[in-house]
Amino acid sequence: MNKKEQIMKDFRDLFNKIMWLDSFKMKISLKNYNPSEIHCIEYIGQNADSNVTKLAEYFYMTRSAISKLTKKLIEKGLLESYQKPDNKKEIYFRLTEQGKAINKVHEKLHEESQERDKAVFEKVTEEQFDIMLSFAEKYNRHLDAEIEKLGVDITSGFMVGIWMQK
């Protein structure tokens, strides 16, 4: 296995372990909610005037999928929708008091995860952080360019470039 393959394998392993550990704790503390619901709540709690389009872009999901998710969260009493007086066309979301309470539990779980991993991050130098951040930024830009080449509109679910050519 070459170094590139080893890095990709290690990233997958890290991601899978983090997801397993975090979802294990989430299932105990937030057992009535799935990860997509919790992360939607988190995003709305951190971003004023969240709407379907912003959520779809952030989560790389279709607008239709986000609409279903937000409808479910409204039915559970975690979100409420609203419109601005100057824009009656767009629908925005905000957390209800119950949604804010769920978000606080989720924030506490994040803090516990950071505390769990603190021993590793305390040993990383600023130079090492800079190198890792630089790599992540370059790789993200590369993947964004690859997605753009495909002509994918992540908010509609259509692969415009590929399907239109056939």
C-alpha positions, -999 to +999 in steps of 0.1 A: +000+000+000+015+034-010+013+065+012-017+080-006-037+048-002-026+046+035-037+082+041-071+075+025-076+043+045-066+061+077-090+089+070-118+065+064-109+046+096-108+078+116-141+090+102-158+057+108-145+055+144-156+090+152-190+085+137-194+052+156-184+067+190-204+098+185-235+080+172-233+055+201-235+084+226-262+101+205-283+070+205-283+071+243-289+108+248-310+116+218-326+082+211-358+096+196-339+115+168-318+104+139-284+120+130-299+140+101-325+155+123-300+164+150-276+180+125-304+199+108-313+213+142-277+222+149-273+240+116-305+260+121-295+268+157-262+282+144-275+300+112-301+327+113-326+327+084-320+291+074-341+280+045-345+248+023-319+260-002-292+268+024-298+235+042-297+215+009-264+231-001-248+226+033-259+189+037-254+180+000-290+169-001-319+177-025-344+204-016-371+177-016-352+157+010-347+188+031-384+197+028-393+163+041-368+165+070-379+200+081-416+190+078-409+161+102-390+184+126-419+209+126-444+180+133-422+169+162-423+205+176-386+212+171-388+238+144-411+265+133-413+281+099-417+318+093-416+344+065-401+378+065-424+408+060-405+419+029-404+384+013-436+363+014-422+338-010-393+323+010-399+301+040-373+302+069-368+280+099-359+286+136-358+264+166-386+261+190-378+259+228-380+221+225-356+223+195-332+245+215-332+220+243-323+192+219-296+214+204-281+220+239-279+182+245-262+178+212-237+207+220-229+189+253-221+157+233-198+177+211-180+191+241-176+156+255-161+144+222-137+173+222-127+165+257-123+128+247-099+138+219-081+166+237-051+143+245-043+139+208-049+175+198-028+190+226+002+172+211-002+186+176+020+216+168+007+248+151+029+238+121+012+204+119-022+220+122-013+243+093-002+214+072-033+194+078-056+224+072-037+232+040-042+196+028-079+196+037-085+229+019-066+217-013-084+184-013-118+201-008-111+225-037-102+195-059-134+177-050-155+208-056-139+211-091-147+174-097-183+179-086-186+209-109-172+189-138-200+165-134-226+193-136-243+182-104-268+205-088-268+192-052-300+211-043-321+195-071-306+161-073-301+163-110-268+156-127-273+183-153-241+178-174-241+141-177-278+134-183-282+163-207-254+150-229-271+116-235 
